[in-house]
Amino acid sequence: MRLLFVLFIAFQLLEAGTQPVQVGLYQDQLVNSAVVYCSSGSYNLVANGDIISRLGEGDILYLTHEDGRVKVLDSERDFGYFQTIELTGISSECVFRVRPIQPEQESRMYDDNLVVKAEDRFMTLVNQVDFDKYLAGVVEAESGPNAGKEFYKAQSILCRTYAVKNLDRHQSEGFSLCDGTHCQAYKGKSVYNTKILEAILETSGMVLADYNFKLITAAYHSNSGGQTQKASDVWLSDTEYLQSVIDPYSLHQSSAKWRDTISFAEWKSYLLKNGMKSVIKIPDEIIYVEQMRRKKYFILDKDSIRMAKIREDWGFRSSFFDMFPEGDSILVWGKGFGHGIGMSQEGAMKMARDGFAYQDILQFYFYEVRLMDYRDLPASSRPMVKF
């Protein structure tokens, strides 16, 4: 019953517009100690349900994991050991900075609140943050600060769609989403371009759904190289809205082309190890890859291997490439950057510069989708949030 109640409360908060989301920080690390700075505003330090101190601008806390609890100190006091502590902002403009000490990581600035929980061997740090502020941080981390507002609107809608669809992704760990690429990159507060938060607020609540009112898989990548990829060519599952699109807007952008060089002998050995036995009987001159259009497979005689697997195994920027002999080596000429599915970010930026609205951008990259408010989703399409 408690799980169902929290599920109901979590989505009701989103509907009500208060929109908090819980984001696990530094989730690719096992943080054992950290320093927390109060950057602006005032915070209550809460432990065991009681306010044990108040922090003002410039105040610092030292947190250390010891014997399954969090030891809390400031410059003058030892507050003791706790299972969970919270830094709760007194106003909506509060900002704090976190710097992990063990292991040493870069410091990051965050809006709103911090919850620190002691696990068996490390601390879990959770940013309890307004949903729109979280999205602003994601959009900035995922696409940078130098694009136009119509692009940011399109990117905001995709990031919001992804977040809403995956709110239950880390429920077993006590938060909604992590801050890494497993969910969406989130490096903290958006600070470099005010247009990002403006774009989020101007598209408030908007998500993309398919024609069955199901939230789409909101895929995006850096550059398509001139043609996006059909989802089933990479992910083994097909969706009507993620089809291959000829994409002239991604051409002539910074990530449109790349090159690499590999050993011919290693390439031939690689094909043999992956079941391409026909390599033995086929002349060396024709075991190179050529793609006028994106292909799902590299085929030799009756053998085949997925282009996505070649990209992953060789660490190429994309699976859209050609190969040419160069002495004892192979010159690899590639197009695009990323998996190629969904929206090309550089292509979308070019569309925005050319005067296209965010609706046009999304309709170009996604086939037959609905732009709608997530609060209008049917209950069957809402995330199953359980803590």
N, C-alpha and C positions, 0 to 999 in steps of 0.2 A: 504493500500500500504506500509506503514512504517513497519508493521509486516512482510510482505513478504520480504521486503528489508533486514531487520535484520536477518531473517531466512537464506537468501542467503549468507549474509556476514559471519554469524557465521560458517556455514559449509565450506565456501570457506577458512576461516582462518585455519580450521583444515586441509583441503586439501593442503594448501600452506606450511604447516609444522611449522607455528608459534605456532599453537596449544594452544591458551589460553582457559581456562575454568573458570567459575565463581562459586565459592563454598561458600555457606552460612555457617558461622561459629557459633558455640554455639547455634544451632537452637532449642535445647530443653530447652533453657533458654530465659528469657526476659531481655536482657542486658541493664542496665541504665547508667552504668559508666564503664570505662575501662582505663587501662594504656597501651600505645604502646611504645615499646623500639626499637630503631634502632640498630640492632645487628651487621650488617656489611654492607658496602657500603654506598651510599648516596641516600637520597630521597627528592623529591620535595613535599611540602605540597600544594595541589591545592584546591581552593575553588572558586566557581562561575566562573570556567574556568581560573582563574588567579593563578600564583605561588605566595603564600604569605610567604613562608619560605622554607629553605633548612635544612634538618636534616642530620647530620653526625653520625658516629658510636658512640654509647653511649648516644645520645640525646633521650629525653623522651617527649611524648605528653600525656596530660590528657584529656579524652573525657567524657562529661556528657550530658545526655539527659535532657533538660529543655524546657518545653512549646512547645513541638513538633519540637525542633531544637537541633543541636549538639553544645554544648559549647566546645571550643578548647583552651587549655592552654599549655604552656610549663613552665619550671622553672622560666622564666623571663617575659613572655608576655602573655597577654590575647588577643587572636586573634578574639574573638567574637563568634557569633552564625551563624550556617549555616545549610541548609537543607541537603547538601551532601558535604563530603570532600573526598579527595583521597590522598593516599601516593603512589607516583609513583617512582619506582626505576630508577636511572640514568643509571645503567648497569644491565646485566642479572644475576649478582651474589649477588644482594641485598637480605638481610634477615631481617625480623622484628619479634618481639615477642609481643604477646597480653596477657594481664592478666585482665580478667573481675573483677571488684571490687564489683559491685552490680548487680546480686548476685555474691558472691565470688566463683571463679572457678580457676582451675589450669591454669598456663600460658603455652602457646604453641608457638613454633617457626614456621614461615612460609616463604617460598620463595616468591619473586616478590612483588606484589602490594596489597594494601588494599583500599577498598571503604567502607565508613561508611555513612549510610543513616538514617535520622531521620524519624521514624514512629510516630503514635499517642502517644504510651505509652512506646516505647523502641527504641533502635538502632539496625539496621540490619548491621552486619559486613560481608563483602564479600571479600574473597581472590581471586584476579584476578591472576591466576597462570598458568605457562606453563603446558600443558597437561601431559607431561611425568613426570614432577616433582610432579604433583598431584598424578599420578598413583603410583609413588614411595612411597609417604606417605600412600596411601591406602593399598598397598601390605604389607608394614611394619606393619600397624595397624591391618590388617586382618589376618596376618599369622606369625608375629614375625620376629626377625632378625637372626634366627639360622638354616636356611635351606640351601640347595644347589642351585646352579644357575639354573639347569634344572627345579627344582620345581618352582623357582621364575619366570622363563619364562612362565610356564604353568599358574601360578597364575596371572601374568601380562596380559596375553591374556584374561583371564576371566574377570579381573577387567576392562580392556579396553573395552571389548565387552559390559559389563554392563553399563559403563559410556556413551559410544556412543549411545547405545539404549535408554538411559534415559535422554539425554541432555535437554529435554523439561519438566522434571518432576516438576520443581519449577518455571516455566516461569512466573506464575502469581505473584510471590514474587520478581521477578527481578534478579534471578540468575538461574544457571543450575541445580546444585546438592547441597544437604546438606551434612553436615559432620557426620551425625549419621547413625545408622543401617537402617533407612528408605531408604537411598541410599546405600552408603558403608562407613564404618568407616574411618575417615580421621582426624588424630590428628596432622597434620602439616608435616613439613619437615622430610624426611627420613634421619636419622642421625646415625643409628647403624650398617648398613651393606652396603658397597658400591656395593656389588654384585646385590642388588635390582635394582638400577638405571641402572647398566650395563645390566641386564636381560631385562629391559624395552626397552632400546635403541637397543639391539640386536634383539628384536622382534618388532621393530618400525612399528606401523600401523596395526599389525596383530590382527584379530578378528576371532571368530567362527560364522559361518552361517550354516543354514540348507541347504538342497539340493534345496530349492526354493530361495536361496540367501537372506533369512531373518535372521537377527541377532537372535541368540538363547537367551533363558533365561539362563544366565551364572550362574547357581546355584553352590554353594559349601558349605561345612560344615566342622566341625572339624574332625569327625571320623565316619565312617559308621558302625562300630561294626562288620564288616565282610560281609555286604551286603548293597548296596545302595537301595534307595527307588524309586519306580516309581512315577513320578510327580503326576499322577491322584490319588494316594493313599493319598495325603496330600492336594493338591490344587484344586481338583475337575475338573481339566482340564488336558488333556493328550497331550503329545508331543512325536513324534517318537524318538527324540534324548535323552530323559530323561527316560530311562528304568532302571529296577532293574538289578544290576550287582553283582555277587559274587566277593567279594573283600578281598582276603587273605592278602593284603598289609596293611590293617588297623588293623589287629589282632596284639596283643602284643605291641601296642603303648600306650602312656600315657593316652589317653582318650578312650581306647577300652572298658573298663568295669567300671561300677559304681554300687552302691547299695543304697537302701533306705528302710525305714520301715514305714508302714502305719497301721492304725487301721482297723481290720477286720470289725467292726461294721460300721465305716465310709465308707469303700469300698462298703459294701452291701447297705447302704443307698444311696450312690452315684449312684449305678446302678439303683436302684428303681426310683430315681429322674430323671434319664435320659431314662425312658421308658422301662427298662429291667424288665418287670413284671414277667417273667419266674423265676426270682430269688426266688420268694416266694415258688415255687413248686420244685425247683431243689436243691438237697443236697448241703450243704455248701462245701463239699469236692471237688466239680467240678466247682466252680465259680471263679477259678483262671486262669490267663492268662499263656499260654505256646506257645512259638514261636521257632520252629526249623528254620524257614525262616520268613522273615518279612510278617506280615499280614496287610491287610487294615482295617479289622473289628475284634472286639472281639464278638463272636457269642455265644449265649445261647438259645437253642431251636429255636424259630422263631424270637428272638429279637437280635439286634446288635447295636454296637456303634463303631464309628471310633477310631482307635488306636491313630490317631493324636489328636483327641479331649481329650482322656484320658491323653496323654502327656501334653497337654496345661493346662488342668484343675488341674492336680496334680503337675505341675512344674517339671516333670521328665526331665532328660537330653536328652532322645530320646524316641521314641515310640517302640523301639526294646528291649523288656524286658520279663522276666518270673516272675511269682509270686509263692511263696511257703508259706504254713502256718507255723507260729512260735508262738505257744500259742494263745493268743488273738489278735495277730498281723499278718501282712503279710510282709514277706521279699521279697523285689523287687530286682531282679538281672538284671541289664541293660547292654546293649551293645551299644557303640557308643555315640556320642555327636552331637546334632544338628538335623535338619530335615531329613538328610540322602539323600537328592536329589543332583545329580550331582557329582562333584569331592569331594572326601574325602581328606582334606588337609594333615592329617597325613599319609594316604595311599599314596598320591602323593609324599610326602617327602621320604617315604620308597622306592618307585619306583626310585626316583632320586638317592638315595644312592646306589641302586642296579644296577645303570648304565643305566637306561632307559632315553631316550631323552624326551623333553617336548612334542613332537608330539605323542610319544607312550603313555604318560600319558593322554593326552587329548582324544586320540582315545579309550583308555581303559574305561574312565568314560562316554564318550558321544558317542552315536550311530549314525553313518553315518553323520558326520558334515564336513563342509568345512573350512579349515584354509586359510584365505585370507586377503588382505589388505582392510581396510574399505574404502579407497579412490576408490576402484573398485566396491563398492556396487552400485546396480541400484538405481535410484532416489527414487523409491517406498520404499526402505529399509532404507533410511536416516532419521535421527531424525527431527521432526518438531520443530525447535528451534524458539521461538517467544518471543521478549521482547518489 
